Amino acid sequence: MLTSTLRPDPSPPISPISRTTPNGTNAVHDADGLPLPRRFAAVAAILGAGVLVVLDGAIANIALPSIARQLQAAPADAVWIVTAYQLAVVMFLLPASAVGERFGYRRVFAGGVALFTAASVLCALSPSLPWLVAARCLQGLGSAAVMPLGLALLRFTYPRRLLARSIAWNALAVAAASAAGPTLGAFILSATSWPWLFAVNLPIGLLVLAACAGLPGPTLAPRSARSARPIDAWSIALNAGMFAAFVLGADRVVAHPLQGGALLAGSVASLVLLVRRELPKAAPLIPLDLLRVHSFRISVIASVCCFTGQMAALVALPFYIQHELGQSAVTAGLLMTPWPLAVMLAAPLSARLAQRLPSAWLCAAGSACFAAGLALCALWPLHGDSALPIALFTSLAGLGFGFFQTPNNQNMLLSAPRERSGAAGGAQGTARLTGLTLGSLLMSLMFGLLPSHSAVHWGLATAAAAALAGSVASLLRRPAIRESTDI
């Protein structure tokens, strides 16, 4: 049986330990990951799937005007191409984690990649907007399985001493896909029609599926009494209803206060019912068991704060650069490009530092740096002919976010028992999406209540405050709870 002990952060390397698998063969303890030839294939599958879903989202966003024009749809209706995808992801992120713990991470992860790839073909073949929206929902279902289980599989793929580095490579790949998405989408649209934006996913998806054969299987992720629990359909329905009502209510509360308020109230009611139903369970759908762990809970709070600041800033900055500073959309994109590039630079550096310094210190320093970059964007006096400092400020914000994200994700993963790695990945994804939704809602409220000039600056200042709250939260974290090597 796995036992938990309190160890200072960072932890020393763990030597390989053997165990006997259910079929009577010996295998290396999952703390030591996969042997190198197989590890390369597993990493290719995990990183490739992450790049696939992130790149598709970035490409779809920039293609909305072209898709709306060719499908003769109103812009407000075309937004559902993005909204439907996000709704499906947030509604089924935690259920997908539970299904992965029940039936095996590799099987459900590969199923998610297959569903996402098949849905991409349906997107490319869609003859109308309703068909495209339905196909995007299926894509979101596949993505909901890929996001949390990919992070969980990293834990069984790499030795624990290299886990921070693996998370850093994952963050670097996601940041690179985010940065390349708009450019790649624009290039495809300039050469051909919008269906090819989704058709390009087919060869990538097939390559990722082939690489999935190298993922850790049942012998490295043994089923426990917890993972053998039945799937609760009522809890899944309450979870989906809660997040759907929250996202739709947050989107409509400014334009339609009564309707948005009713949806948000329904979301709270669904949450209360779900918590009451899941609270007695040893491994609940909402990871209440993990949230009782102080270090895990603080990391989730810090993640929500920083992603709230990120989304609020990413919404406010284009308006600031284009409307107030009078720059073009292309210039705005160039001034904001240093952000993901700085995240790419910081991710591997933070992984190395996480092996030498307490992760709480790194997270606090990174989110403080993130807050400083956003505060400079909000407060530094700029004019149309002097917009270049924005690039320096976004670089500082990106560096800070990169130094925060890797050790914070590592702490969430290592604070959970191994058999709850899928739930930890689901919680990480849910914290991210919750923060992004709160940041979007924050800017909607700002634009609805204040003049545009004031809304942008107050939005950036509030984003900096949210990032600073993440820094303070990280300082409150105690050393992570790590498993011992006893089985």
C-alpha positions as a printed Julia matrix, in Angstrom:
487×3 Matrix{Float64}:
   0.0     0.0     0.0
   1.23    3.48   -0.81
   2.01    5.57    2.22
   2.46    9.35    2.34
   5.16   11.22    4.18
   5.93   14.91    4.46
   9.15   15.79    2.74
  10.8    19.13    2.08
  10.57   20.53   -1.41
  12.46   19.8    -3.61
  12.74   16.06   -3.14
  15.88   13.99   -3.71
  16.04   11.5    -6.55
  14.52    8.09   -5.9
  16.34    4.93   -6.8
  14.62    2.31   -8.94
  12.48   -0.21   -7.07
  11.07   -3.33   -8.6
   7.69   -4.84   -8.05
   5.71   -7.8    -9.33
   2.89   -7.04  -11.75
  -0.46   -8.9   -11.68
   0.68  -11.19  -14.49
   3.69  -12.3   -12.45
   6.39  -10.33  -14.31
   8.73   -7.81  -12.76
   8.58   -4.17  -13.73
  10.39   -1.04  -12.69
   8.5     1.03  -10.15
   6.47    3.71  -11.89
   8.42    6.37   -9.96
  11.3     5.64  -12.35
   9.34    6.11  -15.55
   9.84    4.33  -18.84
  13.09    3.11  -20.39
  14.56    5.63  -22.83
  13.53    4.15  -26.22
   9.92    3.82  -25.14
   9.96    7.12  -23.27
  10.65    9.0   -26.53
   7.51    7.56  -28.15
   5.43    8.34  -25.06
   6.68   11.93  -24.93
   5.98   12.34  -28.66
   2.4    11.2   -28.09
   1.79   13.43  -25.06
   3.4    16.57  -26.47
   2.02   15.95  -29.96
  -1.53   15.64  -28.64
  -1.12   18.81  -26.56
   0.17   20.75  -29.56
  -2.67   19.36  -31.69
  -5.48   20.62  -29.45
  -3.85   23.99  -28.67
  -2.91   24.69  -32.28
  -6.42   23.84  -33.46
  -7.95   26.26  -30.96
  -5.64   29.11  -31.96
  -6.27   28.49  -35.67
 -10.06   28.31  -35.23
 -10.16   31.63  -33.37
  -8.44   33.58  -36.12
 -10.55   31.94  -38.84
 -13.95   32.97  -37.43
 -14.51   35.9   -39.85
 -13.67   33.76  -42.9
 -15.85   30.85  -41.74
 -18.78   33.16  -40.99
 -18.51   34.76  -44.43
 -18.31   31.5   -46.37
 -21.09   29.8   -44.36
 -23.21   32.99  -44.55
 -23.52   33.13  -40.76
 -23.81   36.16  -38.5
 -20.67   36.94  -36.47
 -22.57   36.38  -33.2
 -23.59   32.9   -34.42
 -20.07   32.12  -35.64
 -18.7    32.68  -32.13
 -20.39   29.38  -31.22
 -17.63   27.64  -33.18
 -15.36   28.6   -30.28
 -17.95   28.57  -27.49
 -19.18   25.04  -28.26
 -15.63   23.69  -28.11
 -14.86   25.44  -24.81
 -18.15   24.31  -23.29
 -17.52   20.66  -24.15
 -14.01   20.83  -22.68
 -15.0    22.42  -19.39
 -18.09   20.2   -18.98
 -16.24   16.91  -19.42
 -12.72   17.61  -18.15
 -13.28   16.09  -14.7
 -15.47   13.21  -15.97
 -12.75   12.31  -18.49
 -10.23   12.2   -15.64
 -12.51    9.83  -13.7
 -13.0     7.61  -16.75
  -9.22    7.54  -17.22
  -8.71    6.4   -13.63
 -11.38    3.73  -14.12
 -10.35    2.29  -17.5
  -6.68    3.3   -17.79
  -4.96    6.55  -18.74
  -3.44    5.28  -21.97
  -6.7     3.84  -23.3
  -8.79    6.95  -22.6
  -6.03    9.32  -23.75
  -5.68    7.49  -27.07
  -9.48    7.43  -27.39
  -9.52   11.2   -26.9
  -6.9    11.69  -29.63
  -8.88    9.42  -31.98
 -12.14   11.28  -31.28
 -10.47   14.67  -31.75
  -8.94   13.56  -35.06
 -12.19   12.09  -36.38
 -14.1    15.2   -35.31
 -11.55   17.33  -37.19
 -12.48   15.49  -40.38
 -16.16   16.15  -39.64
 -15.35   19.84  -39.15
 -13.64   19.97  -42.53
 -16.64   18.3   -44.21
 -19.31   20.39  -42.43
 -21.77   21.89  -44.96
 -23.31   24.42  -42.54
 -22.73   26.2   -39.25
 -24.87   23.82  -37.12
 -22.91   20.83  -38.42
 -19.64   22.61  -37.71
 -20.72   23.54  -34.17
 -21.74   19.91  -33.5
 -18.38   18.66  -34.78
 -16.58   21.19  -32.6
 -18.46   19.76  -29.59
 -17.02   16.35  -30.44
 -13.57   17.91  -30.73
 -14.05   19.38  -27.26
 -14.92   15.93  -25.88
 -11.7    14.53  -27.31
  -9.7    17.46  -25.96
 -11.23   16.96  -22.49
  -9.63   13.51  -22.4
  -6.28   14.65  -23.81
  -5.61   17.63  -21.51
  -5.75   16.11  -18.01
  -4.6    12.6   -18.86
  -1.59   13.84  -20.79
  -0.36   15.53  -17.62
  -1.1    12.39  -15.59
   0.79   10.19  -18.07
   3.89   12.37  -17.74
   4.11   11.16  -14.15
   4.45    7.56  -15.29
   6.67    8.37  -18.26
   9.52   10.31  -16.61
  11.53    9.53  -13.47
  10.31   11.68  -10.61
  13.58   13.59  -10.49
  12.93   14.71  -14.1
   9.22   15.44  -13.7
   9.69   19.22  -13.55
  11.64   19.06  -16.81
   8.88   17.08  -18.5
   6.24   19.56  -17.37
   8.46   22.38  -18.65
   8.72   20.75  -22.08
   4.96   20.39  -22.1
   4.53   24.09  -21.25
   7.09   25.01  -23.92
   5.26   22.98  -26.57
   1.9    24.53  -25.64
   3.36   28.04  -25.69
   4.97   27.4   -29.1
   1.65   26.13  -30.48
  -0.16   29.18  -29.08
   2.36   31.52  -30.67
   2.39   29.73  -34.03
  -1.37   29.19  -34.3
  -2.46   32.6   -35.62
   0.39   32.75  -38.16
  -0.22   29.21  -39.4
  -3.97   29.88  -39.63
  -3.4    33.04  -41.63
  -1.03   31.19  -43.97
  -3.54   28.38  -44.61
  -6.36   30.85  -45.23
  -4.22   32.79  -47.68
  -3.51   29.63  -49.68
  -6.81   27.74  -49.52
 -10.27   27.62  -47.88
 -11.21   27.23  -44.2
 -11.94   23.43  -44.21
  -8.21   22.83  -44.57
  -7.71   24.45  -41.15
  -9.26   21.3   -39.68
  -8.12   18.81  -42.32
  -4.46   19.37  -41.4
  -5.23   17.73  -38.05
  -5.71   14.34  -39.71
  -2.05   13.46  -40.45
  -0.91   14.93  -37.13
  -3.57   12.98  -35.25
  -2.65    9.73  -36.98
   1.03   10.21  -36.09
   0.12   10.89  -32.47
  -2.08    7.78  -32.37
   0.83    5.71  -33.66
   3.05    7.14  -30.93
   0.43    6.27  -28.3
   1.67    2.67  -28.47
   4.65    3.82  -26.39
   2.54    5.25  -23.55
   2.73    3.63  -20.1
   0.21    0.82  -19.84
  -1.51   -1.02  -16.99
   1.69   -2.55  -15.58
   3.02    0.93  -14.8
  -0.33    2.31  -13.61
  -1.86   -0.5   -11.56
  -5.56   -0.3   -10.83
  -6.42    0.25   -7.19
  -9.6    -0.04   -5.19
 -10.23    3.64   -5.87
  -9.78    3.4    -9.62
 -12.19    0.46   -9.78
 -15.14    2.59   -8.63
 -18.19    2.75  -10.94
 -18.84    5.85  -13.02
 -21.69    7.91  -11.52
 -23.86    9.21  -14.4
 -25.79   11.59  -12.12
 -22.6    13.21  -10.88
 -21.36   13.62  -14.44
 -24.66   15.26  -15.4
 -24.51   17.64  -12.41
 -20.88   18.48  -13.19
 -21.69   19.2   -16.85
 -24.72   21.31  -15.91
 -22.74   23.26  -13.34
 -19.96   24.27  -15.73
 -22.3    24.89  -18.67
 -24.49   27.2   -16.58
 -21.39   28.96  -15.22
 -19.83   29.62  -18.63
 -23.1    30.68  -20.29
 -24.13   32.77  -17.29
 -20.76   34.54  -17.15
 -21.04   35.28  -20.86
 -24.55   36.76  -20.61
 -24.64   38.44  -17.21
 -23.65   41.88  -18.58
 -25.93   42.0   -21.64
 -28.82   40.05  -20.05
 -28.48   40.38  -16.25
 -31.59   38.39  -15.32
 -30.83   35.49  -17.65
 -27.15   35.46  -16.74
 -27.91   35.69  -13.04
 -30.37   32.79  -13.25
 -27.77   30.64  -15.0
 -25.13   31.48  -12.41
 -27.59   30.65   -9.63
 -28.29   27.32  -11.34
 -24.56   26.68  -11.49
 -24.23   27.25   -7.74
 -27.21   24.96   -7.04
 -25.67   22.21   -9.21
 -22.37   22.61   -7.35
 -24.07   22.22   -3.97
 -25.91   19.08   -5.09
 -22.74   17.64   -6.64
 -20.65   18.25   -3.52
 -23.3    16.63   -1.3
 -23.41   13.62   -3.6
 -19.65   13.23   -3.92
 -18.5    14.18   -0.42
 -18.83   10.68    1.12
 -16.85    9.04   -1.7
 -13.19    8.09   -1.34
 -12.36    9.34   -4.87
 -14.98   11.95   -5.8
 -15.54   13.32   -9.29
 -14.69   16.82   -8.05
 -11.35   16.11   -6.34
 -12.52   17.08   -2.86
 -10.06   14.57   -1.39
  -7.17   16.35   -3.07
  -8.46   19.8    -2.15
  -8.16   18.78    1.51
  -4.38   18.67    0.97
  -3.12   22.16    1.81
  -0.35   22.25   -0.8
  -2.67   21.06   -3.59
  -5.43   23.49   -2.61
  -3.06   26.48   -2.55
  -1.64   25.54   -5.96
  -5.16   25.41   -7.43
  -6.01   28.84   -5.98
  -2.76   30.32   -7.3
  -3.41   28.81  -10.73
  -6.92   30.31  -10.9
  -5.54   33.73   -9.91
  -2.75   33.74  -12.5
  -4.91   32.46  -15.36
  -7.51   35.1   -14.47
  -4.8    37.74  -14.84
  -3.57   36.2   -18.08
  -6.97   36.2   -19.8
  -7.9    39.7   -18.59
  -4.6    41.04  -19.94
  -4.86   39.2   -23.26
  -8.33   40.72  -23.78
  -7.37   44.23  -22.66
  -4.02   44.61  -24.46
  -5.31   44.47  -28.08
  -7.85   47.21  -27.29
  -5.18   49.27  -25.56
  -2.67   48.96  -28.4
  -5.1    49.43  -31.28
  -7.67   51.88  -29.9
  -5.69   53.99  -27.45
  -2.23   53.86  -29.02
  -3.56   53.85  -32.6
  -1.52   50.86  -33.81
  -2.61   48.31  -36.43
  -3.75   44.79  -35.65
  -0.48   43.43  -37.07
   1.55   45.71  -34.78
  -0.56   44.67  -31.82
   0.19   41.04  -32.6
   3.91   41.74  -32.84
   3.97   43.64  -29.55
   2.21   40.75  -27.79
   4.27   37.97  -29.4
   7.09   38.29  -26.8
   4.65   36.95  -24.18
   4.48   33.31  -25.41
   8.12   33.45  -26.5
   9.15   34.44  -22.98
   7.04   31.58  -21.56
   8.94   29.22  -23.87
  12.25   30.58  -22.58
  11.3    30.47  -18.91
   9.75   26.97  -18.84
  12.98   24.9   -19.13
  14.85   27.3   -16.84
  12.19   26.98  -14.15
  12.41   23.19  -14.44
  16.11   23.28  -13.61
  15.58   25.7   -10.73
  12.75   23.54   -9.36
  15.33   20.81   -8.68
  17.35   23.19   -6.48
  14.87   25.62   -4.89
  11.53   25.21   -3.12
   8.79   25.37   -5.75
   6.72   27.73   -3.54
   9.47   30.33   -3.82
   9.68   29.95   -7.58
   5.91   30.24   -7.97
   5.75   33.31   -5.75
   8.64   35.02   -7.57
   7.29   34.11  -11.0
   3.77   35.36  -10.35
   5.17   38.54   -8.76
   7.2    39.12  -11.94
   4.05   38.4   -13.95
   2.14   40.98  -11.88
   4.92   43.56  -12.36
   4.76   43.22  -16.16
   0.97   43.69  -16.16
   1.18   46.64  -13.75
   3.7    48.35  -16.04
   1.33   47.85  -18.98
  -1.45   49.49  -16.97
   0.49   52.41  -15.46
   3.35   53.33  -17.8
   2.5    56.51  -19.77
   2.58   55.65  -23.47
   1.65   57.4   -26.71
   1.08   56.17  -30.23
   4.67   56.8   -31.28
   6.14   55.06  -28.24
   4.34   51.72  -28.05
   7.54   49.63  -28.09
   7.81   49.4   -24.26
   4.7    47.19  -24.39
   6.91   44.45  -25.87
   9.27   44.73  -22.9
   6.4    44.63  -20.42
   4.77   41.6   -22.05
   8.19   39.88  -22.08
   8.44   40.44  -18.32
   4.91   39.11  -17.85
   5.66   36.04  -19.99
   8.87   35.28  -18.09
   7.03   35.5   -14.79
   4.18   33.3   -15.97
   6.64   30.71  -17.3
   8.51   30.56  -13.98
   5.19   30.17  -12.13
   3.46   27.58  -14.29
   5.96   24.7   -14.34
   6.65   24.36  -10.57
   2.98   25.03   -9.73
   1.81   22.21  -12.04
   4.54   19.96  -10.66
   3.36   20.6    -7.11
  -0.25   19.8    -8.0
   0.78   16.53   -9.59
   3.1    15.44   -6.78
   0.67   16.45   -4.03
  -1.76   13.76   -5.24
  -1.38    9.99   -4.77
  -0.37    8.18   -7.95
  -3.76    6.55   -8.38
  -5.3    10.06   -8.38
  -2.97   11.51  -11.03
  -5.85   11.75  -13.49
  -7.89   13.76  -10.98
  -4.89   16.03  -10.38
  -4.59   16.64  -14.12
  -8.31   17.34  -14.31
  -8.07   19.8   -11.43
  -5.18   21.57  -13.15
  -7.17   21.91  -16.37
 -10.29   23.01  -14.51
  -8.34   25.66  -12.58
  -6.95   26.96  -15.87
 -10.35   27.12  -17.58
 -11.98   28.66  -14.5
  -9.34   31.38  -14.42
  -9.68   32.06  -18.13
 -13.46   32.34  -17.77
 -13.15   34.67  -14.78
 -10.68   36.86  -16.68
 -13.02   37.09  -19.64
 -15.94   37.91  -17.33
 -13.82   40.54  -15.59
 -13.14   42.36  -18.85
 -16.78   42.07  -19.94
 -17.79   43.8   -16.71
 -15.13   46.46  -17.17
 -16.22   47.26  -20.72
 -19.87   47.23  -19.67
 -19.45   49.57  -16.7
 -16.62   51.92  -17.71
 -15.54   53.95  -20.75
 -13.2    52.02  -23.04
 -10.09   53.98  -21.98
 -10.73   53.43  -18.28
 -11.84   49.81  -18.75
  -8.53   48.85  -20.39
  -6.35   50.37  -17.67
  -8.51   49.12  -14.8
  -8.64   45.7   -16.45
  -4.84   45.53  -16.68
  -4.47   46.77  -13.11
  -6.95   44.17  -11.86
  -5.12   41.49  -13.85
  -1.9    42.52  -12.08
  -3.7    42.31   -8.73
  -4.92   38.79   -9.56
  -1.36   37.7   -10.45
  -0.08   39.25   -7.21
  -2.74   37.31   -5.3
  -1.31   34.16   -6.9
   2.13   35.15   -5.6
   0.83   35.64   -2.06
  -1.05   32.34   -2.21
   2.1    30.51   -3.31
   3.99   31.83   -0.28
   1.35   30.25    1.96
   2.02   26.8     0.57
   3.56   24.17    2.8
   5.92   21.48    1.47
   4.14   19.13   -0.92
   3.02   15.71    0.25
   4.99   13.12   -1.64
   4.45    9.38   -1.76
   7.03    7.03   -0.41
   8.39    4.24   -2.54
   6.68    1.53   -0.54
   4.02   -0.52   -2.28
